[in-house]
Amino acid sequence: MQQNIADSTEFTPQKWANSAGEQQLKKARQVDWLAEFKDERLSSLVVTALNNNLDLAIAAANVEQATAAATQAGAQLKPQVNLAFANARTGNVESSASQSSSQSVSLQIGWEADLWGRIRSGQRAAVASAQAAAADYQYAQQSMAAATARAYFIAVEAGQQVAILTDILDALENTARIVNVQYKNGLASAQDVSLTNSDLASTREQLITLKASRREALRALEVLLGQYPSGDLSVSAKLPSLPAMPPAGVPAEVLERRPDLIASERRVAAAFNALQQAKAAKLPQLSLTSNIGGSSTALSEITDPSNVAWQLASNLLAPLFDGGARQAAVDSANAAQKQAVASYAQSALAAFSDVETNLDLATTLTARERELSFALKEATKAYRIASLNHKEGEIGLLDLLAVQQRVLSANSSLVSVKRLQLEQRVNLYLALGGDWAI
């Protein structure tokens, strides 16, 4: 009995609720999502993170430990063979002449007949736990790759925001020079000079803040890479192009594809087998032992047939009274199984929510990107017209700076949305259980 949870349709819909998912109903495939961004620097940094990150090293060690535990549990199904050697010397405390020595060698074999499947259930539980640890490690790798990509996009966006504001600052400094010349020639007022200087100072302050944010983003990325957080890591100057939406498939495929859900399902299997093991522990246990060996006062005579003896024995152990310990172990294992099933169901719902949220976010961000692109286009056009009008004296400096601020705001917002779109793709790949090739 494996609860059939992977095939449960109690809360698994036939298709995604979001319309963006309906357009992607063809069967999902394992996508090399990292290559979809076509950014060699990003791919290189992800490889570095996977090789150096300490959290991944811990997860890898967990897999090794669980695999060893599974091997250890399986060993109990096989006969245990030991070779024993003993050397004894005896004598009388009053006379050293009566001292003697003897040696013995014996081959001891023991085996428990797993009548009720107690040992087999324990082995299956250990194997399932090892499989869960391996799936956890795979998901940790995917999550680390996704976290590295997100941190990378934040750092690149910060650099682009610095570049945008630097261009604005250059334009403001040029405007300030013009205004100062106009003021000296009586064509601009002292108010215009003060406004220009104020905007210059404010923009410089914003640039200082943005540069600090960029260094902070780079340090966060360096920590993920397992490197010292110096804040001087090299990244691309521009965000990569947005890849196409991956095929979402149907919700049931997520249960079979996401490593974290596979790990959760394997824990249910482990809990089920642990329960069977606890139940079998209440039943009699049959063990067989065999011993063959020799004993002699002379080591060379141990193998003489007259000195060799053998023994074959069976042992049946039936528990009668243990103060309720074995039944308590069954109750505990039963509760652990219920907990594992509930945890799997909760994880599945969270996974479905991840996909639905990111499908919905794709639609929202596409609409935002479209409107911001139009806003930037129109603001840029308005700024060119306002600049000409200002040179002709038709509008004041305050009006020109207001239009310029619109360009800055639209451009900055557009870059931020483009970064959010890239993050959405990464999160959707992760939610769908997408993989990558290194």
Kinemage of the C-alpha trace (Angstrom):
@kinemage 1
@onewidth
@group {chain A} dominant
@subgroup {mainchain}
@vectorlist {calphas} color= white
{ca met a 1} P 0.000 0.000 0.000
{ca gln a 2} L 1.486 3.330 -1.084
{ca gln a 3} L -1.581 5.496 -0.442
{ca asn a 4} L -1.769 6.219 -4.214
{ca ile a 5} L -1.221 9.841 -3.373
{ca ala a 6} L 0.590 10.641 -6.609
{ca asp a 7} L -2.540 9.619 -8.518
{ca ser a 8} L -4.992 11.360 -6.227
{ca thr a 9} L -7.481 13.630 -8.013
{ca glu a 10} L -9.062 15.043 -4.876
{ca phe a 11} L -7.531 18.488 -5.400
{ca thr a 12} L -5.694 18.024 -8.702
{ca pro a 13} L -7.506 19.887 -11.521
{ca gln a 14} L -7.410 18.758 -15.137
{ca lys a 15} L -5.935 22.063 -16.289
{ca trp a 16} L -4.552 25.317 -14.933
{ca ala a 17} L -7.069 27.971 -13.935
{ca asn a 18} L -5.068 30.823 -15.448
{ca ser a 19} L -5.616 31.552 -19.123
{ca ala a 20} L -1.856 31.807 -19.667
{ca gly a 21} L -1.639 28.161 -18.703
{ca glu a 22} L -4.399 27.187 -21.124
{ca gln a 23} L -2.209 28.413 -23.953
{ca gln a 24} L 0.538 26.059 -22.789
{ca leu a 25} L -1.423 22.820 -22.416
{ca lys a 26} L 0.923 20.744 -24.533
{ca lys a 27} L 2.883 18.288 -22.443
{ca ala a 28} L 5.570 19.976 -20.409
{ca arg a 29} L 9.126 18.924 -21.094
{ca gln a 30} L 12.367 19.075 -19.190
{ca val a 31} L 13.681 22.429 -20.388
{ca asp a 32} L 17.277 23.557 -20.165
{ca trp a 33} L 15.899 26.797 -18.796
{ca leu a 34} L 19.288 28.301 -18.064
{ca ala a 35} L 20.212 28.177 -21.747
{ca glu a 36} L 16.941 29.914 -22.625
{ca phe a 37} L 18.357 33.209 -21.300
{ca lys a 38} L 21.353 33.050 -23.670
{ca asp a 39} L 23.637 34.679 -21.090
{ca glu a 40} L 27.021 32.970 -20.785
{ca arg a 41} L 27.970 34.963 -17.703
{ca leu a 42} L 24.798 33.818 -15.919
{ca ser a 43} L 25.457 30.179 -16.854
{ca ser a 44} L 29.020 30.460 -15.562
{ca leu a 45} L 27.905 31.924 -12.231
{ca val a 46} L 25.285 29.202 -11.740
{ca val a 47} L 27.949 26.528 -12.236
{ca thr a 48} L 30.125 28.296 -9.654
{ca ala a 49} L 27.252 28.429 -7.162
{ca leu a 50} L 26.482 24.734 -7.619
{ca asn a 51} L 30.132 23.830 -7.057
{ca asn a 52} L 30.858 26.114 -4.107
{ca asn a 53} L 27.654 26.679 -2.136
{ca leu a 54} L 27.871 25.224 1.364
{ca asp a 55} L 24.139 24.496 1.676
{ca leu a 56} L 24.424 22.198 -1.340
{ca ala a 57} L 27.419 20.477 0.228
{ca ile a 58} L 25.256 19.739 3.286
{ca ala a 59} L 22.453 18.369 1.090
{ca ala a 60} L 24.921 16.155 -0.792
{ca ala a 61} L 26.240 14.779 2.508
{ca asn a 62} L 22.653 14.014 3.557
{ca val a 63} L 22.254 11.874 0.428
{ca glu a 64} L 25.441 9.948 1.230
{ca gln a 65} L 24.297 9.405 4.812
{ca ala a 66} L 20.813 8.203 3.794
{ca thr a 67} L 22.247 5.874 1.142
{ca ala a 68} L 24.603 4.333 3.687
{ca ala a 69} L 21.684 3.873 6.106
{ca ala a 70} L 19.720 2.059 3.395
{ca thr a 71} L 22.674 -0.262 2.739
{ca gln a 72} L 22.988 -0.898 6.465
{ca ala a 73} L 19.282 -1.747 6.771
{ca gly a 74} L 19.477 -4.161 3.840
{ca ala a 75} L 22.464 -5.951 5.351
{ca gln a 76} L 20.228 -7.342 8.112
{ca leu a 77} L 18.514 -9.572 5.540
{ca lys a 78} L 21.765 -11.443 4.911
{ca pro a 79} L 23.554 -13.938 7.147
{ca gln a 80} L 26.082 -12.457 9.540
{ca val a 81} L 29.388 -14.360 9.439
{ca asn a 82} L 32.143 -13.799 12.003
{ca leu a 83} L 35.485 -15.440 12.678
{ca ala a 84} L 36.500 -15.622 16.340
{ca phe a 85} L 39.931 -16.424 17.775
{ca ala a 86} L 40.674 -16.781 21.475
{ca asn a 87} L 43.853 -17.430 23.425
{ca ala a 88} L 43.592 -18.354 27.098
{ca arg a 89} L 46.184 -19.073 29.770
{ca thr a 90} L 45.302 -20.626 33.125
{ca gly a 91} L 47.248 -21.628 36.200
{ca asn a 92} L 47.332 -22.065 39.967
{ca val a 93} L 48.292 -19.162 42.166
{ca glu a 94} L 50.459 -21.424 44.355
{ca ser a 95} L 52.328 -23.254 41.586
{ca ser a 96} L 53.549 -21.925 38.284
{ca ala a 97} L 54.213 -25.468 37.082
{ca ser a 98} L 50.496 -26.135 36.615
{ca gln a 99} L 50.050 -23.307 34.095
{ca ser a 100} L 48.588 -24.158 30.689
{ca ser a 101} L 47.402 -22.352 27.593
{ca ser a 102} L 44.761 -23.032 24.953
{ca gln a 103} L 43.664 -21.539 21.671
{ca ser a 104} L 40.357 -21.715 19.877
{ca val a 105} L 39.092 -20.683 16.465
{ca ser a 106} L 35.439 -20.672 15.466
{ca leu a 107} L 33.295 -19.627 12.525
{ca gln a 108} L 30.032 -18.101 13.739
{ca ile a 109} L 27.025 -17.682 11.436
{ca gly a 110} L 23.777 -15.985 12.418
{ca trp a 111} L 20.648 -15.233 10.420
{ca glu a 112} L 17.198 -13.942 11.290
{ca ala a 113} L 14.341 -15.408 9.277
{ca asp a 114} L 12.291 -12.355 8.357
{ca leu a 115} L 8.964 -14.154 8.799
{ca trp a 116} L 6.726 -11.083 8.987
{ca gly a 117} L 8.713 -8.664 6.825
{ca arg a 118} L 10.023 -6.546 9.701
{ca ile a 119} L 13.529 -6.289 8.279
{ca arg a 120} L 12.304 -5.908 4.687
{ca ser a 121} L 9.977 -3.094 5.728
{ca gly a 122} L 12.842 -1.372 7.506
{ca gln a 123} L 14.985 -1.692 4.414
{ca arg a 124} L 12.220 -0.288 2.184
{ca ala a 125} L 11.770 2.623 4.585
{ca ala a 126} L 15.499 3.356 4.493
{ca val a 127} L 15.613 3.132 0.684
{ca ala a 128} L 12.628 5.480 0.383
{ca ser a 129} L 14.307 7.913 2.776
{ca ala a 130} L 17.470 7.792 0.661
{ca gln a 131} L 15.405 8.481 -2.459
{ca ala a 132} L 13.786 11.423 -0.667
{ca ala a 133} L 17.215 12.787 0.263
{ca ala a 134} L 18.359 12.477 -3.358
{ca ala a 135} L 15.255 14.337 -4.566
{ca asp a 136} L 15.815 16.998 -1.900
{ca tyr a 137} L 19.346 17.467 -3.202
{ca gln a 138} L 18.087 17.800 -6.769
{ca tyr a 139} L 15.539 20.416 -5.682
{ca ala a 140} L 18.215 22.218 -3.673
{ca gln a 141} L 20.314 22.393 -6.838
{ca gln a 142} L 17.389 23.765 -8.841
{ca ser a 143} L 16.555 26.263 -6.101
{ca met a 144} L 20.187 27.388 -5.895
{ca ala a 145} L 20.341 27.877 -9.665
{ca ala a 146} L 17.104 29.892 -9.513
{ca ala a 147} L 18.302 31.981 -6.553
{ca thr a 148} L 21.566 32.715 -8.361
{ca ala a 149} L 19.691 33.789 -11.491
{ca arg a 150} L 17.398 36.080 -9.489
{ca ala a 151} L 20.321 37.652 -7.632
{ca tyr a 152} L 22.134 38.090 -10.942
{ca phe a 153} L 19.156 39.871 -12.514
{ca ile a 154} L 18.880 42.196 -9.514
{ca ala a 155} L 22.581 43.085 -9.795
{ca val a 156} L 22.343 43.684 -13.556
{ca glu a 157} L 19.218 45.816 -13.138
{ca ala a 158} L 20.976 47.886 -10.479
{ca gly a 159} L 23.779 48.526 -12.957
{ca gln a 160} L 21.296 49.591 -15.621
{ca gln a 161} L 19.559 51.926 -13.177
{ca val a 162} L 22.940 53.488 -12.389
{ca ala a 163} L 23.583 53.957 -16.119
{ca ile a 164} L 20.160 55.555 -16.655
{ca leu a 165} L 20.628 57.976 -13.781
{ca thr a 166} L 24.175 58.768 -14.916
{ca asp a 167} L 22.806 59.793 -18.323
{ca ile a 168} L 20.217 61.968 -16.613
{ca leu a 169} L 22.918 63.530 -14.439
{ca asp a 170} L 25.019 64.306 -17.518
{ca ala a 171} L 22.006 65.977 -19.129
{ca leu a 172} L 21.315 67.969 -15.953
{ca glu a 173} L 24.923 69.146 -15.747
{ca asn a 174} L 24.706 70.305 -19.348
{ca thr a 175} L 21.434 72.076 -18.570
{ca ala a 176} L 23.048 73.729 -15.537
{ca arg a 177} L 25.880 75.101 -17.674
{ca ile a 178} L 23.376 76.538 -20.151
{ca val a 179} L 21.299 78.081 -17.368
{ca asn a 180} L 24.369 79.681 -15.792
{ca val a 181} L 25.320 81.239 -19.141
{ca gln a 182} L 21.751 82.446 -19.613
{ca tyr a 183} L 21.721 83.888 -16.089
{ca lys a 184} L 24.934 85.831 -16.741
{ca asn a 185} L 23.360 87.211 -19.913
{ca gly a 186} L 20.139 88.090 -18.130
{ca leu a 187} L 18.135 85.375 -19.925
{ca ala a 188} L 17.512 83.217 -16.839
{ca ser a 189} L 16.500 84.008 -13.303
{ca ala a 190} L 18.229 83.212 -10.046
{ca gln a 191} L 15.329 80.847 -9.359
{ca asp a 192} L 16.230 78.836 -12.485
{ca val a 193} L 19.830 78.543 -11.282
{ca ser a 194} L 18.726 77.384 -7.819
{ca leu a 195} L 16.263 74.861 -9.274
{ca thr a 196} L 18.953 73.425 -11.521
{ca asn a 197} L 21.452 73.170 -8.677
{ca ser a 198} L 18.819 71.546 -6.457
{ca asp a 199} L 17.994 68.940 -9.106
{ca leu a 200} L 21.693 68.281 -9.621
{ca ala a 201} L 22.242 67.638 -5.914
{ca ser a 202} L 19.139 65.413 -5.662
{ca thr a 203} L 20.193 63.375 -8.684
{ca arg a 204} L 23.722 62.943 -7.333
{ca glu a 205} L 22.252 61.713 -4.050
{ca gln a 206} L 20.053 59.216 -5.927
{ca leu a 207} L 23.099 58.020 -7.846
{ca ile a 208} L 25.047 57.477 -4.616
{ca thr a 209} L 22.135 55.408 -3.267
{ca leu a 210} L 21.815 53.393 -6.471
{ca lys a 211} L 25.526 52.579 -6.553
{ca ala a 212} L 25.335 51.384 -2.956
{ca ser a 213} L 22.326 49.214 -3.856
{ca arg a 214} L 24.275 47.722 -6.745
{ca arg a 215} L 27.203 46.842 -4.470
{ca glu a 216} L 24.762 45.268 -2.016
{ca ala a 217} L 23.210 43.201 -4.832
{ca leu a 218} L 26.650 42.043 -5.942
{ca arg a 219} L 27.568 41.030 -2.398
{ca ala a 220} L 24.371 38.981 -2.106
{ca leu a 221} L 25.273 37.237 -5.353
{ca glu a 222} L 28.841 36.583 -4.184
{ca val a 223} L 27.564 34.908 -1.010
{ca leu a 224} L 25.478 32.526 -3.132
{ca leu a 225} L 28.603 31.774 -5.142
{ca gly a 226} L 30.503 30.864 -1.987
{ca gln a 227} L 32.853 33.813 -2.494
{ca tyr a 228} L 33.946 36.655 -0.257
{ca pro a 229} L 31.318 39.462 -0.490
{ca ser a 230} L 33.558 42.210 -1.860
{ca gly a 231} L 30.861 43.790 -4.027
{ca asp a 232} L 33.054 43.999 -7.121
{ca leu a 233} L 31.834 40.959 -9.077
{ca ser a 234} L 31.612 41.400 -12.843
{ca val a 235} L 28.153 40.988 -14.416
{ca ser a 236} L 26.605 41.853 -17.770
{ca ala a 237} L 25.748 45.459 -18.528
{ca lys a 238} L 22.193 44.690 -19.677
{ca leu a 239} L 19.474 42.258 -18.746
{ca pro a 240} L 19.124 39.303 -21.141
{ca ser a 241} L 16.187 39.022 -23.510
{ca leu a 242} L 13.002 37.486 -22.136
{ca pro a 243} L 12.645 33.815 -23.142
{ca ala a 244} L 9.338 32.429 -24.380
{ca met a 245} L 6.895 30.973 -21.870
{ca pro a 246} L 7.643 27.287 -21.211
{ca pro a 247} L 4.886 24.716 -21.826
{ca ala a 248} L 3.024 24.319 -18.535
{ca gly a 249} L 1.433 20.956 -19.278
{ca val a 250} L -1.264 19.866 -16.818
{ca pro a 251} L -1.234 20.011 -13.000
{ca ala a 252} L -0.833 16.244 -12.566
{ca glu a 253} L 2.531 16.391 -14.347
{ca val a 254} L 3.899 18.689 -11.657
{ca leu a 255} L 3.378 15.942 -9.066
{ca glu a 256} L 5.595 13.615 -11.079
{ca arg a 257} L 8.229 16.160 -12.077
{ca arg a 258} L 9.005 18.461 -9.141
{ca pro a 259} L 11.823 17.025 -7.019
{ca asp a 260} L 10.430 18.460 -3.780
{ca leu a 261} L 7.106 16.681 -4.373
{ca ile a 262} L 8.905 13.479 -5.299
{ca ala a 263} L 10.821 13.767 -2.019
{ca ser a 264} L 7.578 14.302 -0.114
{ca glu a 265} L 5.978 11.260 -1.773
{ca arg a 266} L 9.035 9.146 -0.925
{ca arg a 267} L 8.684 10.203 2.713
{ca val a 268} L 5.115 8.909 2.650
{ca ala a 269} L 6.446 5.584 1.354
{ca ala a 270} L 9.112 5.559 4.064
{ca ala a 271} L 6.516 6.285 6.754
{ca phe a 272} L 4.252 3.496 5.457
{ca asn a 273} L 7.070 0.948 5.585
{ca ala a 274} L 8.171 2.180 9.002
{ca leu a 275} L 4.616 1.509 10.218
{ca gln a 276} L 4.732 -2.026 8.797
{ca gln a 277} L 8.077 -2.527 10.516
{ca ala a 278} L 6.652 -1.400 13.866
{ca lys a 279} L 3.673 -3.764 13.508
{ca ala a 280} L 5.920 -6.695 12.618
{ca ala a 281} L 8.077 -6.009 15.674
{ca lys a 282} L 5.126 -7.146 17.841
{ca leu a 283} L 5.299 -10.660 16.332
{ca pro a 284} L 7.688 -13.532 17.197
{ca gln a 285} L 11.210 -13.437 15.760
{ca leu a 286} L 13.005 -16.564 14.574
{ca ser a 287} L 16.791 -16.606 14.361
{ca leu a 288} L 19.212 -19.365 13.395
{ca thr a 289} L 22.799 -19.633 14.603
{ca ser a 290} L 25.615 -21.956 13.640
{ca asn a 291} L 29.048 -22.335 15.182
{ca ile a 292} L 31.906 -24.531 14.072
{ca gly a 293} L 35.426 -24.386 15.461
{ca gly a 294} L 38.274 -26.048 17.235
{ca ser a 295} L 40.065 -25.720 20.546
{ca ser a 296} L 43.436 -27.090 21.591
{ca thr a 297} L 46.415 -26.387 23.770
{ca ala a 298} L 48.523 -26.382 20.614
{ca leu a 299} L 47.660 -24.000 17.819
{ca ser a 300} L 48.753 -26.530 15.176
{ca glu a 301} L 46.214 -29.085 16.458
{ca ile a 302} L 43.122 -26.843 16.289
{ca thr a 303} L 42.070 -28.220 12.895
{ca asp a 304} L 42.419 -31.841 14.033
{ca pro a 305} L 38.936 -33.422 13.635
{ca ser a 306} L 39.046 -34.654 17.209
{ca asn a 307} L 39.299 -31.043 18.395
{ca val a 308} L 36.597 -29.615 16.091
{ca ala a 309} L 32.997 -29.230 17.240
{ca trp a 310} L 29.887 -27.734 15.688
{ca gln a 311} L 26.612 -26.346 16.926
{ca leu a 312} L 23.351 -25.483 15.166
{ca ala a 313} L 20.615 -23.710 17.089
{ca ser a 314} L 17.357 -21.913 16.519
{ca asn a 315} L 15.832 -19.239 18.691
{ca leu a 316} L 12.205 -18.137 18.747
{ca leu a 317} L 11.580 -14.899 20.618
{ca ala a 318} L 7.946 -13.992 21.278
{ca pro a 319} L 7.296 -10.696 23.103
{ca leu a 320} L 4.900 -11.091 26.031
{ca phe a 321} L 5.044 -7.896 28.045
{ca asp a 322} L 6.997 -4.712 27.352
{ca gly a 323} L 4.934 -2.125 29.164
{ca gly a 324} L 3.220 -1.070 25.924
{ca ala a 325} L 6.468 -0.011 24.233
{ca arg a 326} L 5.845 -1.884 20.968
{ca gln a 327} L 2.262 -0.660 20.659
{ca ala a 328} L 3.445 2.882 21.362
{ca ala a 329} L 5.963 2.469 18.532
{ca val a 330} L 3.098 1.421 16.221
{ca asp a 331} L 1.016 4.417 17.297
{ca ser a 332} L 3.960 6.750 16.737
{ca ala a 333} L 4.642 5.300 13.270
{ca asn a 334} L 0.959 5.584 12.386
{ca ala a 335} L 0.934 9.255 13.393
{ca ala a 336} L 4.128 9.837 11.393
{ca gln a 337} L 2.465 8.312 8.331
{ca lys a 338} L -0.555 10.608 8.691
{ca gln a 339} L 1.794 13.556 9.059
{ca ala a 340} L 3.705 12.553 5.905
{ca val a 341} L 0.501 12.232 3.864
{ca ala a 342} L -0.780 15.611 5.073
{ca ser a 343} L 2.605 17.189 4.375
{ca tyr a 344} L 2.549 15.815 0.833
{ca ala a 345} L -0.941 17.195 0.235
{ca gln a 346} L 0.109 20.598 1.572
{ca ser a 347} L 3.244 20.589 -0.591
{ca ala a 348} L 1.193 19.708 -3.669
{ca leu a 349} L -1.228 22.568 -3.045
{ca ala a 350} L 1.685 24.958 -2.555
{ca ala a 351} L 3.223 23.725 -5.820
{ca phe a 352} L -0.031 24.306 -7.711
{ca ser a 353} L -0.210 27.777 -6.184
{ca asp a 354} L 3.352 28.491 -7.345
{ca val a 355} L 2.434 27.662 -10.937
{ca glu a 356} L -0.884 29.529 -10.930
{ca thr a 357} L 0.724 32.599 -9.351
{ca asn a 358} L 3.495 32.710 -11.930
{ca leu a 359} L 1.136 32.115 -14.856
{ca asp a 360} L -1.006 35.011 -13.638
{ca leu a 361} L 2.073 37.148 -13.042
{ca ala a 362} L 3.206 36.568 -16.637
{ca thr a 363} L -0.020 38.120 -17.918
{ca thr a 364} L 0.229 41.037 -15.494
{ca leu a 365} L 3.866 41.820 -16.272
{ca thr a 366} L 3.307 41.591 -20.024
{ca ala a 367} L 0.560 44.200 -19.743
{ca arg a 368} L 2.722 46.413 -17.527
{ca glu a 369} L 5.692 46.147 -19.895
{ca arg a 370} L 3.506 47.116 -22.845
{ca glu a 371} L 2.113 50.209 -21.114
{ca leu a 372} L 5.499 51.311 -19.753
{ca ser a 373} L 7.122 50.942 -23.173
{ca phe a 374} L 4.449 53.191 -24.623
{ca ala a 375} L 4.837 55.636 -21.721
{ca leu a 376} L 8.610 55.813 -22.266
{ca lys a 377} L 8.177 56.322 -25.990
{ca glu a 378} L 5.744 59.198 -25.471
{ca ala a 379} L 7.774 60.742 -22.621
{ca thr a 380} L 10.912 60.695 -24.778
{ca lys a 381} L 9.023 62.357 -27.610
{ca ala a 382} L 7.646 64.970 -25.203
{ca tyr a 383} L 11.135 65.653 -23.824
{ca arg a 384} L 12.558 66.323 -27.277
{ca ile a 385} L 9.754 68.797 -27.962
{ca ala a 386} L 10.137 70.406 -24.515
{ca ser a 387} L 13.895 70.818 -25.031
{ca leu a 388} L 13.307 72.691 -28.281
{ca asn a 389} L 10.614 74.819 -26.659
{ca his a 390} L 12.919 75.624 -23.742
{ca lys a 391} L 15.700 76.731 -26.084
{ca glu a 392} L 13.194 78.987 -27.831
{ca gly a 393} L 12.103 80.387 -24.480
{ca glu a 394} L 8.553 79.078 -24.822
{ca ile a 395} L 8.628 77.097 -21.557
{ca gly a 396} L 10.536 77.521 -18.336
{ca leu a 397} L 13.205 75.300 -16.860
{ca leu a 398} L 10.786 73.888 -14.292
{ca asp a 399} L 8.552 72.537 -17.062
{ca leu a 400} L 11.534 71.007 -18.863
{ca leu a 401} L 12.788 69.282 -15.727
{ca ala a 402} L 9.305 67.892 -15.048
{ca val a 403} L 9.219 66.296 -18.503
{ca gln a 404} L 12.737 64.985 -18.020
{ca gln a 405} L 11.671 63.384 -14.755
{ca arg a 406} L 8.899 61.556 -16.621
{ca val a 407} L 11.480 60.032 -18.961
{ca leu a 408} L 13.630 58.931 -16.015
{ca ser a 409} L 10.670 57.431 -14.171
{ca ala a 410} L 9.320 55.554 -17.210
{ca asn a 411} L 12.738 54.198 -18.167
{ca ser a 412} L 13.533 53.109 -14.627
{ca ser a 413} L 10.140 51.434 -14.199
{ca leu a 414} L 10.508 49.640 -17.526
{ca val a 415} L 13.888 48.187 -16.556
{ca ser a 416} L 12.428 47.018 -13.231
{ca val a 417} L 9.515 45.307 -14.972
{ca lys a 418} L 11.869 43.602 -17.418
{ca arg a 419} L 13.806 42.241 -14.457
{ca leu a 420} L 10.549 41.058 -12.857
{ca gln a 421} L 9.634 39.294 -16.101
{ca leu a 422} L 12.943 37.436 -16.068
{ca glu a 423} L 12.408 36.460 -12.435
{ca gln a 424} L 8.906 35.255 -13.315
{ca arg a 425} L 10.335 32.954 -15.964
{ca val a 426} L 12.857 31.530 -13.495
{ca asn a 427} L 10.170 31.023 -10.853
{ca leu a 428} L 7.847 29.367 -13.368
{ca tyr a 429} L 10.567 26.986 -14.527
{ca leu a 430} L 11.214 26.090 -10.888
{ca ala a 431} L 7.493 25.710 -10.121
{ca leu a 432} L 7.036 23.365 -13.079
{ca gly a 433} L 10.033 21.265 -12.070
{ca gly a 434} L 12.138 22.354 -15.027
{ca asp a 435} L 15.724 21.249 -15.156
{ca trp a 436} L 18.874 22.502 -16.825
{ca ala a 437} L 21.973 21.053 -18.403
{ca ile a 438} L 25.447 21.948 -17.182
